[in-house]
Amino acid sequence: MPNMREKVIKYITELDEEIKRLQKWIDDNFQDEIQETIVTMIARLTALSEVRNDLKNRLEEEYNSLKLTIDSDYFSNLYLR
């Protein structure tokens, strides 16, 4: 069973794919579509990008926190030898 970190990474990948799809749709339809539709798609693109960036930042913070814990445990144990 995948852990939560793996699930989040998979979800980020899916967000990346959806973001690329939306960017292509906006590029392809910018002149032809009604302005309200374009604004809606840009708002969706912005929201997905913000979620993706937030998740990436949280993963990075979690990794750094874990790394600091491991490093401090290692040095504490090394000092006690």
mmCIF file of the N, C-alpha and C atoms, coordinates in Angstrom:
data_MODEL
# 
_entry.id   MODEL 
# 
loop_
_atom_site.group_PDB 
_atom_site.id 
_atom_site.type_symbol 
_atom_site.label_atom_id 
_atom_site.label_alt_id 
_atom_site.label_comp_id 
_atom_site.label_asym_id 
_atom_site.label_entity_id 
_atom_site.label_seq_id 
_atom_site.pdbx_PDB_ins_code 
_atom_site.Cartn_x 
_atom_site.Cartn_y 
_atom_site.Cartn_z 
_atom_site.occupancy 
_atom_site.B_iso_or_equiv 
_atom_site.pdbx_formal_charge 
_atom_site.auth_seq_id 
_atom_site.auth_comp_id 
_atom_site.auth_asym_id 
_atom_site.auth_atom_id 
_atom_site.pdbx_PDB_model_num 
ATOM 1   N N  . MET A 1 1  ? 0.853   -1.184 0.000   1.00 0.00 ? 1  MET A N  1 
ATOM 2   C CA . MET A 1 1  ? 0.000   0.000  0.000   1.00 0.00 ? 1  MET A CA 1 
ATOM 3   C C  . MET A 1 1  ? 0.895   1.244  0.000   1.00 0.00 ? 1  MET A C  1 
ATOM 4   N N  . PRO A 1 2  ? 0.661   2.160  -0.934  1.00 0.00 ? 2  PRO A N  1 
ATOM 5   C CA . PRO A 1 2  ? 1.518   3.358  -0.994  1.00 0.00 ? 2  PRO A CA 1 
ATOM 6   C C  . PRO A 1 2  ? 1.318   4.249  0.229   1.00 0.00 ? 2  PRO A C  1 
ATOM 7   N N  . ASN A 1 3  ? 2.408   4.851  0.663   1.00 0.00 ? 3  ASN A N  1 
ATOM 8   C CA . ASN A 1 3  ? 2.277   5.755  1.806   1.00 0.00 ? 3  ASN A CA 1 
ATOM 9   C C  . ASN A 1 3  ? 1.742   7.111  1.335   1.00 0.00 ? 3  ASN A C  1 
ATOM 10  N N  . MET A 1 4  ? 1.459   7.966  2.283   1.00 0.00 ? 4  MET A N  1 
ATOM 11  C CA . MET A 1 4  ? 0.837   9.260  1.969   1.00 0.00 ? 4  MET A CA 1 
ATOM 12  C C  . MET A 1 4  ? 1.745   10.100 1.074   1.00 0.00 ? 4  MET A C  1 
ATOM 13  N N  . ARG A 1 5  ? 3.046   10.058 1.309   1.00 0.00 ? 5  ARG A N  1 
ATOM 14  C CA . ARG A 1 5  ? 3.989   10.834 0.500   1.00 0.00 ? 5  ARG A CA 1 
ATOM 15  C C  . ARG A 1 5  ? 3.905   10.418 -0.975  1.00 0.00 ? 5  ARG A C  1 
ATOM 16  N N  . GLU A 1 6  ? 3.853   9.109  -1.224  1.00 0.00 ? 6  GLU A N  1 
ATOM 17  C CA . GLU A 1 6  ? 3.746   8.607  -2.594  1.00 0.00 ? 6  GLU A CA 1 
ATOM 18  C C  . GLU A 1 6  ? 2.428   9.046  -3.234  1.00 0.00 ? 6  GLU A C  1 
ATOM 19  N N  . LYS A 1 7  ? 1.355   9.027  -2.459  1.00 0.00 ? 7  LYS A N  1 
ATOM 20  C CA . LYS A 1 7  ? 0.057   9.469  -2.976  1.00 0.00 ? 7  LYS A CA 1 
ATOM 21  C C  . LYS A 1 7  ? 0.090   10.954 -3.340  1.00 0.00 ? 7  LYS A C  1 
ATOM 22  N N  . VAL A 1 8  ? 0.721   11.753 -2.503  1.00 0.00 ? 8  VAL A N  1 
ATOM 23  C CA . VAL A 1 8  ? 0.809   13.191 -2.772  1.00 0.00 ? 8  VAL A CA 1 
ATOM 24  C C  . VAL A 1 8  ? 1.643   13.430 -4.023  1.00 0.00 ? 8  VAL A C  1 
ATOM 25  N N  . ILE A 1 9  ? 2.757   12.718 -4.165  1.00 0.00 ? 9  ILE A N  1 
ATOM 26  C CA . ILE A 1 9  ? 3.597   12.868 -5.360  1.00 0.00 ? 9  ILE A CA 1 
ATOM 27  C C  . ILE A 1 9  ? 2.811   12.474 -6.610  1.00 0.00 ? 9  ILE A C  1 
ATOM 28  N N  . LYS A 1 10 ? 2.036   11.395 -6.525  1.00 0.00 ? 10 LYS A N  1 
ATOM 29  C CA . LYS A 1 10 ? 1.202   10.987 -7.659  1.00 0.00 ? 10 LYS A CA 1 
ATOM 30  C C  . LYS A 1 10 ? 0.166   12.062 -7.986  1.00 0.00 ? 10 LYS A C  1 
ATOM 31  N N  . TYR A 1 11 ? -0.442  12.634 -6.959  1.00 0.00 ? 11 TYR A N  1 
ATOM 32  C CA . TYR A 1 11 ? -1.440  13.682 -7.161  1.00 0.00 ? 11 TYR A CA 1 
ATOM 33  C C  . TYR A 1 11 ? -0.805  14.920 -7.794  1.00 0.00 ? 11 TYR A C  1 
ATOM 34  N N  . ILE A 1 12 ? 0.400   15.266 -7.373  1.00 0.00 ? 12 ILE A N  1 
ATOM 35  C CA . ILE A 1 12 ? 1.108   16.406 -7.967  1.00 0.00 ? 12 ILE A CA 1 
ATOM 36  C C  . ILE A 1 12 ? 1.338   16.145 -9.453  1.00 0.00 ? 12 ILE A C  1 
ATOM 37  N N  . THR A 1 13 ? 1.707   14.924 -9.801  1.00 0.00 ? 13 THR A N  1 
ATOM 38  C CA . THR A 1 13 ? 1.901   14.559 -11.208 1.00 0.00 ? 13 THR A CA 1 
ATOM 39  C C  . THR A 1 13 ? 0.607   14.715 -12.000 1.00 0.00 ? 13 THR A C  1 
ATOM 40  N N  . GLU A 1 14 ? -0.500  14.294 -11.401 1.00 0.00 ? 14 GLU A N  1 
ATOM 41  C CA . GLU A 1 14 ? -1.801  14.448 -12.064 1.00 0.00 ? 14 GLU A CA 1 
ATOM 42  C C  . GLU A 1 14 ? -2.158  15.926 -12.221 1.00 0.00 ? 14 GLU A C  1 
ATOM 43  N N  . LEU A 1 15 ? -1.842  16.737 -11.212 1.00 0.00 ? 15 LEU A N  1 
ATOM 44  C CA . LEU A 1 15 ? -2.082  18.180 -11.312 1.00 0.00 ? 15 LEU A CA 1 
ATOM 45  C C  . LEU A 1 15 ? -1.242  18.782 -12.431 1.00 0.00 ? 15 LEU A C  1 
ATOM 46  N N  . ASP A 1 16 ? 0.009   18.361 -12.543 1.00 0.00 ? 16 ASP A N  1 
ATOM 47  C CA . ASP A 1 16 ? 0.879   18.846 -13.617 1.00 0.00 ? 16 ASP A CA 1 
ATOM 48  C C  . ASP A 1 16 ? 0.269   18.553 -14.992 1.00 0.00 ? 16 ASP A C  1 
ATOM 49  N N  . GLU A 1 17 ? -0.267  17.335 -15.145 1.00 0.00 ? 17 GLU A N  1 
ATOM 50  C CA . GLU A 1 17 ? -0.889  16.958 -16.423 1.00 0.00 ? 17 GLU A CA 1 
ATOM 51  C C  . GLU A 1 17 ? -2.113  17.826 -16.715 1.00 0.00 ? 17 GLU A C  1 
ATOM 52  N N  . GLU A 1 18 ? -2.939  18.056 -15.706 1.00 0.00 ? 18 GLU A N  1 
ATOM 53  C CA . GLU A 1 18 ? -4.139  18.884 -15.890 1.00 0.00 ? 18 GLU A CA 1 
ATOM 54  C C  . GLU A 1 18 ? -3.756  20.331 -16.183 1.00 0.00 ? 18 GLU A C  1 
ATOM 55  N N  . ILE A 1 19 ? -2.732  20.821 -15.524 1.00 0.00 ? 19 ILE A N  1 
ATOM 56  C CA . ILE A 1 19 ? -2.262  22.190 -15.766 1.00 0.00 ? 19 ILE A CA 1 
ATOM 57  C C  . ILE A 1 19 ? -1.781  22.331 -17.212 1.00 0.00 ? 19 ILE A C  1 
ATOM 58  N N  . LYS A 1 20 ? -1.018  21.374 -17.683 1.00 0.00 ? 20 LYS A N  1 
ATOM 59  C CA . LYS A 1 20 ? -0.550  21.408 -19.077 1.00 0.00 ? 20 LYS A CA 1 
ATOM 60  C C  . LYS A 1 20 ? -1.729  21.369 -20.046 1.00 0.00 ? 20 LYS A C  1 
ATOM 61  N N  . ARG A 1 21 ? -2.730  20.528 -19.734 1.00 0.00 ? 21 ARG A N  1 
ATOM 62  C CA . ARG A 1 21 ? -3.913  20.434 -20.601 1.00 0.00 ? 21 ARG A CA 1 
ATOM 63  C C  . ARG A 1 21 ? -4.653  21.766 -20.648 1.00 0.00 ? 21 ARG A C  1 
ATOM 64  N N  . LEU A 1 22 ? -4.811  22.401 -19.485 1.00 0.00 ? 22 LEU A N  1 
ATOM 65  C CA . LEU A 1 22 ? -5.494  23.697 -19.438 1.00 0.00 ? 22 LEU A CA 1 
ATOM 66  C C  . LEU A 1 22 ? -4.700  24.778 -20.177 1.00 0.00 ? 22 LEU A C  1 
ATOM 67  N N  . GLN A 1 23 ? -3.394  24.779 -19.992 1.00 0.00 ? 23 GLN A N  1 
ATOM 68  C CA . GLN A 1 23 ? -2.562  25.765 -20.699 1.00 0.00 ? 23 GLN A CA 1 
ATOM 69  C C  . GLN A 1 23 ? -2.712  25.618 -22.205 1.00 0.00 ? 23 GLN A C  1 
ATOM 70  N N  . LYS A 1 24 ? -2.704  24.366 -22.680 1.00 0.00 ? 24 LYS A N  1 
ATOM 71  C CA . LYS A 1 24 ? -2.868  24.123 -24.116 1.00 0.00 ? 24 LYS A CA 1 
ATOM 72  C C  . LYS A 1 24 ? -4.251  24.569 -24.583 1.00 0.00 ? 24 LYS A C  1 
ATOM 73  N N  . TRP A 1 25 ? -5.285  24.256 -23.785 1.00 0.00 ? 25 TRP A N  1 
ATOM 74  C CA . TRP A 1 25 ? -6.635  24.645 -24.161 1.00 0.00 ? 25 TRP A CA 1 
ATOM 75  C C  . TRP A 1 25 ? -6.729  26.164 -24.261 1.00 0.00 ? 25 TRP A C  1 
ATOM 76  N N  . ILE A 1 26 ? -6.178  26.873 -23.285 1.00 0.00 ? 26 ILE A N  1 
ATOM 77  C CA . ILE A 1 26 ? -6.225  28.342 -23.301 1.00 0.00 ? 26 ILE A CA 1 
ATOM 78  C C  . ILE A 1 26 ? -5.490  28.878 -24.519 1.00 0.00 ? 26 ILE A C  1 
ATOM 79  N N  . ASP A 1 27 ? -4.301  28.330 -24.793 1.00 0.00 ? 27 ASP A N  1 
ATOM 80  C CA . ASP A 1 27 ? -3.538  28.773 -25.970 1.00 0.00 ? 27 ASP A CA 1 
ATOM 81  C C  . ASP A 1 27 ? -4.299  28.529 -27.263 1.00 0.00 ? 27 ASP A C  1 
ATOM 82  N N  . ASP A 1 28 ? -4.927  27.362 -27.369 1.00 0.00 ? 28 ASP A N  1 
ATOM 83  C CA . ASP A 1 28 ? -5.637  26.992 -28.595 1.00 0.00 ? 28 ASP A CA 1 
ATOM 84  C C  . ASP A 1 28 ? -6.944  27.755 -28.789 1.00 0.00 ? 28 ASP A C  1 
ATOM 85  N N  . ASN A 1 29 ? -7.567  28.176 -27.695 1.00 0.00 ? 29 ASN A N  1 
ATOM 86  C CA . ASN A 1 29 ? -8.912  28.754 -27.783 1.00 0.00 ? 29 ASN A CA 1 
ATOM 87  C C  . ASN A 1 29 ? -9.002  30.217 -27.381 1.00 0.00 ? 29 ASN A C  1 
ATOM 88  N N  . PHE A 1 30 ? -7.885  30.845 -27.153 1.00 0.00 ? 30 PHE A N  1 
ATOM 89  C CA . PHE A 1 30 ? -7.888  32.200 -26.612 1.00 0.00 ? 30 PHE A CA 1 
ATOM 90  C C  . PHE A 1 30 ? -8.666  33.184 -27.490 1.00 0.00 ? 30 PHE A C  1 
ATOM 91  N N  . GLN A 1 31 ? -8.538  33.097 -28.779 1.00 0.00 ? 31 GLN A N  1 
ATOM 92  C CA . GLN A 1 31 ? -9.206  34.036 -29.680 1.00 0.00 ? 31 GLN A CA 1 
ATOM 93  C C  . GLN A 1 31 ? -10.649 33.655 -29.984 1.00 0.00 ? 31 GLN A C  1 
ATOM 94  N N  . ASP A 1 32 ? -10.966 32.359 -29.871 1.00 0.00 ? 32 ASP A N  1 
ATOM 95  C CA . ASP A 1 32 ? -12.266 31.867 -30.321 1.00 0.00 ? 32 ASP A CA 1 
ATOM 96  C C  . ASP A 1 32 ? -13.335 31.814 -29.230 1.00 0.00 ? 32 ASP A C  1 
ATOM 97  N N  . GLU A 1 33 ? -12.937 31.647 -28.004 1.00 0.00 ? 33 GLU A N  1 
ATOM 98  C CA . GLU A 1 33 ? -13.896 31.429 -26.923 1.00 0.00 ? 33 GLU A CA 1 
ATOM 99  C C  . GLU A 1 33 ? -14.418 32.740 -26.356 1.00 0.00 ? 33 GLU A C  1 
ATOM 100 N N  . ILE A 1 34 ? -15.535 32.634 -25.669 1.00 0.00 ? 34 ILE A N  1 
ATOM 101 C CA . ILE A 1 34 ? -16.125 33.767 -24.960 1.00 0.00 ? 34 ILE A CA 1 
ATOM 102 C C  . ILE A 1 34 ? -15.191 34.138 -23.808 1.00 0.00 ? 34 ILE A C  1 
ATOM 103 N N  . GLN A 1 35 ? -15.050 35.418 -23.576 1.00 0.00 ? 35 GLN A N  1 
ATOM 104 C CA . GLN A 1 35 ? -14.118 35.907 -22.564 1.00 0.00 ? 35 GLN A CA 1 
ATOM 105 C C  . GLN A 1 35 ? -14.369 35.280 -21.191 1.00 0.00 ? 35 GLN A C  1 
ATOM 106 N N  . GLU A 1 36 ? -15.621 35.090 -20.815 1.00 0.00 ? 36 GLU A N  1 
ATOM 107 C CA . GLU A 1 36 ? -15.941 34.499 -19.508 1.00 0.00 ? 36 GLU A CA 1 
ATOM 108 C C  . GLU A 1 36 ? -15.372 33.088 -19.380 1.00 0.00 ? 36 GLU A C  1 
ATOM 109 N N  . THR A 1 37 ? -15.418 32.326 -20.457 1.00 0.00 ? 37 THR A N  1 
ATOM 110 C CA . THR A 1 37 ? -14.886 30.964 -20.439 1.00 0.00 ? 37 THR A CA 1 
ATOM 111 C C  . THR A 1 37 ? -13.380 30.993 -20.240 1.00 0.00 ? 37 THR A C  1 
ATOM 112 N N  . ILE A 1 38 ? -12.704 31.889 -20.923 1.00 0.00 ? 38 ILE A N  1 
ATOM 113 C CA . ILE A 1 38 ? -11.255 32.024 -20.785 1.00 0.00 ? 38 ILE A CA 1 
ATOM 114 C C  . ILE A 1 38 ? -10.903 32.411 -19.352 1.00 0.00 ? 38 ILE A C  1 
ATOM 115 N N  . VAL A 1 39 ? -11.623 33.379 -18.789 1.00 0.00 ? 39 VAL A N  1 
ATOM 116 C CA . VAL A 1 39 ? -11.364 33.819 -17.416 1.00 0.00 ? 39 VAL A CA 1 
ATOM 117 C C  . VAL A 1 39 ? -11.571 32.652 -16.451 1.00 0.00 ? 39 VAL A C  1 
ATOM 118 N N  . THR A 1 40 ? -12.611 31.854 -16.661 1.00 0.00 ? 40 THR A N  1 
ATOM 119 C CA . THR A 1 40 ? -12.871 30.699 -15.810 1.00 0.00 ? 40 THR A CA 1 
ATOM 120 C C  . THR A 1 40 ? -11.726 29.702 -15.891 1.00 0.00 ? 40 THR A C  1 
ATOM 121 N N  . MET A 1 41 ? -11.262 29.429 -17.090 1.00 0.00 ? 41 MET A N  1 
ATOM 122 C CA . MET A 1 41 ? -10.165 28.467 -17.269 1.00 0.00 ? 41 MET A CA 1 
ATOM 123 C C  . MET A 1 41 ? -8.866  28.996 -16.657 1.00 0.00 ? 41 MET A C  1 
ATOM 124 N N  . ILE A 1 42 ? -8.606  30.273 -16.784 1.00 0.00 ? 42 ILE A N  1 
ATOM 125 C CA . ILE A 1 42 ? -7.406  30.856 -16.179 1.00 0.00 ? 42 ILE A CA 1 
ATOM 126 C C  . ILE A 1 42 ? -7.505  30.779 -14.657 1.00 0.00 ? 42 ILE A C  1 
ATOM 127 N N  . ALA A 1 43 ? -8.686  31.025 -14.101 1.00 0.00 ? 43 ALA A N  1 
ATOM 128 C CA . ALA A 1 43 ? -8.872  30.920 -12.655 1.00 0.00 ? 43 ALA A CA 1 
ATOM 129 C C  . ALA A 1 43 ? -8.640  29.478 -12.197 1.00 0.00 ? 43 ALA A C  1 
ATOM 130 N N  . ARG A 1 44 ? -9.139  28.533 -12.950 1.00 0.00 ? 44 ARG A N  1 
ATOM 131 C CA . ARG A 1 44 ? -8.921  27.119 -12.612 1.00 0.00 ? 44 ARG A CA 1 
ATOM 132 C C  . ARG A 1 44 ? -7.438  26.774 -12.687 1.00 0.00 ? 44 ARG A C  1 
ATOM 133 N N  . LEU A 1 45 ? -6.772  27.232 -13.722 1.00 0.00 ? 45 LEU A N  1 
ATOM 134 C CA . LEU A 1 45 ? -5.334  27.010 -13.887 1.00 0.00 ? 45 LEU A CA 1 
ATOM 135 C C  . LEU A 1 45 ? -4.564  27.595 -12.709 1.00 0.00 ? 45 LEU A C  1 
ATOM 136 N N  . THR A 1 46 ? -4.932  28.780 -12.303 1.00 0.00 ? 46 THR A N  1 
ATOM 137 C CA . THR A 1 46 ? -4.270  29.432 -11.169 1.00 0.00 ? 46 THR A CA 1 
ATOM 138 C C  . THR A 1 46 ? -4.483  28.638 -9.884  1.00 0.00 ? 46 THR A C  1 
ATOM 139 N N  . ALA A 1 47 ? -5.711  28.198 -9.644  1.00 0.00 ? 47 ALA A N  1 
ATOM 140 C CA . ALA A 1 47 ? -6.016  27.436 -8.427  1.00 0.00 ? 47 ALA A CA 1 
ATOM 141 C C  . ALA A 1 47 ? -5.240  26.117 -8.403  1.00 0.00 ? 47 ALA A C  1 
ATOM 142 N N  . LEU A 1 48 ? -5.220  25.402 -9.521  1.00 0.00 ? 48 LEU A N  1 
ATOM 143 C CA . LEU A 1 48 ? -4.485  24.138 -9.576  1.00 0.00 ? 48 LEU A CA 1 
ATOM 144 C C  . LEU A 1 48 ? -2.988  24.361 -9.363  1.00 0.00 ? 48 LEU A C  1 
ATOM 145 N N  . SER A 1 49 ? -2.459  25.426 -9.932  1.00 0.00 ? 49 SER A N  1 
ATOM 146 C CA . SER A 1 49 ? -1.040  25.732 -9.760  1.00 0.00 ? 49 SER A CA 1 
ATOM 147 C C  . SER A 1 49 ? -0.721  26.036 -8.304  1.00 0.00 ? 49 SER A C  1 
ATOM 148 N N  . GLU A 1 50 ? -1.596  26.766 -7.642  1.00 0.00 ? 50 GLU A N  1 
ATOM 149 C CA . GLU A 1 50 ? -1.379  27.083 -6.229  1.00 0.00 ? 50 GLU A CA 1 
ATOM 150 C C  . GLU A 1 50 ? -1.421  25.831 -5.359  1.00 0.00 ? 50 GLU A C  1 
ATOM 151 N N  . VAL A 1 51 ? -2.358  24.927 -5.642  1.00 0.00 ? 51 VAL A N  1 
ATOM 152 C CA . VAL A 1 51 ? -2.442  23.671 -4.887  1.00 0.00 ? 51 VAL A CA 1 
ATOM 153 C C  . VAL A 1 51 ? -1.181  22.853 -5.110  1.00 0.00 ? 51 VAL A C  1 
ATOM 154 N N  . ARG A 1 52 ? -0.771  22.726 -6.367  1.00 0.00 ? 52 ARG A N  1 
ATOM 155 C CA . ARG A 1 52 ? 0.441   21.968 -6.684  1.00 0.00 ? 52 ARG A CA 1 
ATOM 156 C C  . ARG A 1 52 ? 1.652   22.553 -5.965  1.00 0.00 ? 52 ARG A C  1 
ATOM 157 N N  . ASN A 1 53 ? 1.821   23.861 -6.027  1.00 0.00 ? 53 ASN A N  1 
ATOM 158 C CA . ASN A 1 53 ? 2.971   24.494 -5.384  1.00 0.00 ? 53 ASN A CA 1 
ATOM 159 C C  . ASN A 1 53 ? 2.933   24.314 -3.868  1.00 0.00 ? 53 ASN A C  1 
ATOM 160 N N  . ASP A 1 54 ? 1.746   24.424 -3.284  1.00 0.00 ? 54 ASP A N  1 
ATOM 161 C CA . ASP A 1 54 ? 1.612   24.230 -1.839  1.00 0.00 ? 54 ASP A CA 1 
ATOM 162 C C  . ASP A 1 54 ? 1.998   22.802 -1.446  1.00 0.00 ? 54 ASP A C  1 
ATOM 163 N N  . LEU A 1 55 ? 1.523   21.817 -2.204  1.00 0.00 ? 55 LEU A N  1 
ATOM 164 C CA . LEU A 1 55 ? 1.860   20.429 -1.902  1.00 0.00 ? 55 LEU A CA 1 
ATOM 165 C C  . LEU A 1 55 ? 3.360   20.181 -2.040  1.00 0.00 ? 55 LEU A C  1 
ATOM 166 N N  . LYS A 1 56 ? 3.961   20.726 -3.088  1.00 0.00 ? 56 LYS A N  1 
ATOM 167 C CA . LYS A 1 56 ? 5.411   20.561 -3.262  1.00 0.00 ? 56 LYS A CA 1 
ATOM 168 C C  . LYS A 1 56 ? 6.167   21.192 -2.100  1.00 0.00 ? 56 LYS A C  1 
ATOM 169 N N  . ASN A 1 57 ? 5.753   22.370 -1.676  1.00 0.00 ? 57 ASN A N  1 
ATOM 170 C CA . ASN A 1 57 ? 6.417   23.031 -0.555  1.00 0.00 ? 57 ASN A CA 1 
ATOM 171 C C  . ASN A 1 57 ? 6.270   22.219 0.733   1.00 0.00 ? 57 ASN A C  1 
ATOM 172 N N  . ARG A 1 58 ? 5.086   21.665 0.952   1.00 0.00 ? 58 ARG A N  1 
ATOM 173 C CA . ARG A 1 58 ? 4.871   20.855 2.159   1.00 0.00 ? 58 ARG A CA 1 
ATOM 174 C C  . ARG A 1 58 ? 5.733   19.590 2.142   1.00 0.00 ? 58 ARG A C  1 
ATOM 175 N N  . LEU A 1 59 ? 5.851   18.959 0.970   1.00 0.00 ? 59 LEU A N  1 
ATOM 176 C CA . LEU A 1 59 ? 6.702   17.784 0.869   1.00 0.00 ? 59 LEU A CA 1 
ATOM 177 C C  . LEU A 1 59 ? 8.153   18.147 1.160   1.00 0.00 ? 59 LEU A C  1 
ATOM 178 N N  . GLU A 1 60 ? 8.584   19.271 0.629   1.00 0.00 ? 60 GLU A N  1 
ATOM 179 C CA . GLU A 1 60 ? 9.952   19.710 0.862   1.00 0.00 ? 60 GLU A CA 1 
ATOM 180 C C  . GLU A 1 60 ? 10.180  20.013 2.345   1.00 0.00 ? 60 GLU A C  1 
ATOM 181 N N  . GLU A 1 61 ? 9.216   20.685 2.975   1.00 0.00 ? 61 GLU A N  1 
ATOM 182 C CA . GLU A 1 61 ? 9.333   20.989 4.405   1.00 0.00 ? 61 GLU A CA 1 
ATOM 183 C C  . GLU A 1 61 ? 9.374   19.705 5.223   1.00 0.00 ? 61 GLU A C  1 
ATOM 184 N N  . GLU A 1 62 ? 8.540   18.731 4.850   1.00 0.00 ? 62 GLU A N  1 
ATOM 185 C CA . GLU A 1 62 ? 8.514   17.454 5.563   1.00 0.00 ? 62 GLU A CA 1 
ATOM 186 C C  . GLU A 1 62 ? 9.863   16.752 5.423   1.00 0.00 ? 62 GLU A C  1 
ATOM 187 N N  . TYR A 1 63 ? 10.405  16.764 4.215   1.00 0.00 ? 63 TYR A N  1 
ATOM 188 C CA . TYR A 1 63 ? 11.703  16.126 3.974   1.00 0.00 ? 63 TYR A CA 1 
ATOM 189 C C  . TYR A 1 63 ? 12.789  16.813 4.793   1.00 0.00 ? 63 TYR A C  1 
ATOM 190 N N  . ASN A 1 64 ? 12.806  18.139 4.771   1.00 0.00 ? 64 ASN A N  1 
ATOM 191 C CA . ASN A 1 64 ? 13.821  18.876 5.519   1.00 0.00 ? 64 ASN A CA 1 
ATOM 192 C C  . ASN A 1 64 ? 13.683  18.642 7.022   1.00 0.00 ? 64 ASN A C  1 
ATOM 193 N N  . SER A 1 65 ? 12.461  18.585 7.506   1.00 0.00 ? 65 SER A N  1 
ATOM 194 C CA . SER A 1 65 ? 12.213  18.334 8.927   1.00 0.00 ? 65 SER A CA 1 
ATOM 195 C C  . SER A 1 65 ? 12.698  16.940 9.304   1.00 0.00 ? 65 SER A C  1 
ATOM 196 N N  . LEU A 1 66 ? 12.378  15.968 8.469   1.00 0.00 ? 66 LEU A N  1 
ATOM 197 C CA . LEU A 1 66 ? 12.801  14.596 8.722   1.00 0.00 ? 66 LEU A CA 1 
ATOM 198 C C  . LEU A 1 66 ? 14.320  14.499 8.691   1.00 0.00 ? 66 LEU A C  1 
ATOM 199 N N  . LYS A 1 67 ? 14.926  15.159 7.723   1.00 0.00 ? 67 LYS A N  1 
ATOM 200 C CA . LYS A 1 67 ? 16.377  15.140 7.592   1.00 0.00 ? 67 LYS A CA 1 
ATOM 201 C C  . LYS A 1 67 ? 17.033  15.763 8.825   1.00 0.00 ? 67 LYS A C  1 
ATOM 202 N N  . LEU A 1 68 ? 16.485  16.865 9.307   1.00 0.00 ? 68 LEU A N  1 
ATOM 203 C CA . LEU A 1 68 ? 17.033  17.500 10.506  1.00 0.00 ? 68 LEU A CA 1 
ATOM 204 C C  . LEU A 1 68 ? 16.914  16.577 11.714  1.00 0.00 ? 68 LEU A C  1 
ATOM 205 N N  . THR A 1 69 ? 15.785  15.894 11.827  1.00 0.00 ? 69 THR A N  1 
ATOM 206 C CA . THR A 1 69 ? 15.590  14.969 12.942  1.00 0.00 ? 69 THR A CA 1 
ATOM 207 C C  . THR A 1 69 ? 16.602  13.840 12.876  1.00 0.00 ? 69 THR A C  1 
ATOM 208 N N  . ILE A 1 70 ? 16.766  13.275 11.692  1.00 0.00 ? 70 ILE A N  1 
ATOM 209 C CA . ILE A 1 70 ? 17.723  12.178 11.530  1.00 0.00 ? 70 ILE A CA 1 
ATOM 210 C C  . ILE A 1 70 ? 19.133  12.675 11.827  1.00 0.00 ? 70 ILE A C  1 
ATOM 211 N N  . ASP A 1 71 ? 19.499  13.828 11.291  1.00 0.00 ? 71 ASP A N  1 
ATOM 212 C CA . ASP A 1 71 ? 20.835  14.375 11.518  1.00 0.00 ? 71 ASP A CA 1 
ATOM 213 C C  . ASP A 1 71 ? 21.079  14.633 13.002  1.00 0.00 ? 71 ASP A C  1 
ATOM 214 N N  . SER A 1 72 ? 20.098  15.231 13.676  1.00 0.00 ? 72 SER A N  1 
ATOM 215 C CA . SER A 1 72 ? 20.298  15.536 15.092  1.00 0.00 ? 72 SER A CA 1 
ATOM 216 C C  . SER A 1 72 ? 20.367  14.255 15.915  1.00 0.00 ? 72 SER A C  1 
ATOM 217 N N  . ASP A 1 73 ? 19.566  13.234 15.576  1.00 0.00 ? 73 ASP A N  1 
ATOM 218 C CA . ASP A 1 73 ? 19.630  11.949 16.270  1.00 0.00 ? 73 ASP A CA 1 
ATOM 219 C C  . ASP A 1 73 ? 20.993  11.303 16.054  1.00 0.00 ? 73 ASP A C  1 
ATOM 220 N N  . TYR A 1 74 ? 21.460  11.368 14.845  1.00 0.00 ? 74 TYR A N  1 
ATOM 221 C CA . TYR A 1 74 ? 22.763  10.783 14.533  1.00 0.00 ? 74 TYR A CA 1 
ATOM 222 C C  . TYR A 1 74 ? 23.858  11.444 15.355  1.00 0.00 ? 74 TYR A C  1 
ATOM 223 N N  . PHE A 1 75 ? 23.865  12.758 15.354  1.00 0.00 ? 75 PHE A N  1 
ATOM 224 C CA . PHE A 1 75 ? 24.917  13.466 16.082  1.00 0.00 ? 75 PHE A CA 1 
ATOM 225 C C  . PHE A 1 75 ? 24.770  13.284 17.595  1.00 0.00 ? 75 PHE A C  1 
ATOM 226 N N  . SER A 1 76 ? 23.552  13.189 18.088  1.00 0.00 ? 76 SER A N  1 
ATOM 227 C CA . SER A 1 76 ? 23.344  12.933 19.514  1.00 0.00 ? 76 SER A CA 1 
ATOM 228 C C  . SER A 1 76 ? 23.905  11.570 19.889  1.00 0.00 ? 76 SER A C  1 
ATOM 229 N N  . ASN A 1 77 ? 23.601  10.588 19.075  1.00 0.00 ? 77 ASN A N  1 
ATOM 230 C CA . ASN A 1 77 ? 24.105  9.232  19.342  1.00 0.00 ? 77 ASN A CA 1 
ATOM 231 C C  . ASN A 1 77 ? 25.616  9.166  19.196  1.00 0.00 ? 77 ASN A C  1 
ATOM 232 N N  . LEU A 1 78 ? 26.142  9.885  18.247  1.00 0.00 ? 78 LEU A N  1 
ATOM 233 C CA . LEU A 1 78 ? 27.582  9.917  18.042  1.00 0.00 ? 78 LEU A CA 1 
ATOM 234 C C  . LEU A 1 78 ? 28.268  10.542 19.247  1.00 0.00 ? 78 LEU A C  1 
ATOM 235 N N  . TYR A 1 79 ? 27.685  11.582 19.788  1.00 0.00 ? 79 TYR A N  1 
ATOM 236 C CA . TYR A 1 79 ? 28.248  12.261 20.929  1.00 0.00 ? 79 TYR A CA 1 
ATOM 237 C C  . TYR A 1 79 ? 28.238  11.372 22.168  1.00 0.00 ? 79 TYR A C  1 
ATOM 238 N N  . LEU A 1 80 ? 27.213  10.518 22.282  1.00 0.00 ? 80 LEU A N  1 
ATOM 239 C CA . LEU A 1 80 ? 27.077  9.666  23.462  1.00 0.00 ? 80 LEU A CA 1 
ATOM 240 C C  . LEU A 1 80 ? 28.018  8.459  23.440  1.00 0.00 ? 80 LEU A C  1 
ATOM 241 N N  . ARG A 1 81 ? 28.661  8.199  22.330  1.00 0.00 ? 81 ARG A N  1 
ATOM 242 C CA . ARG A 1 81 ? 29.566  7.045  22.235  1.00 0.00 ? 81 ARG A CA 1 
ATOM 243 C C  . ARG A 1 81 ? 30.786  7.215  23.075  1.00 0.00 ? 81 ARG A C  1 
# 
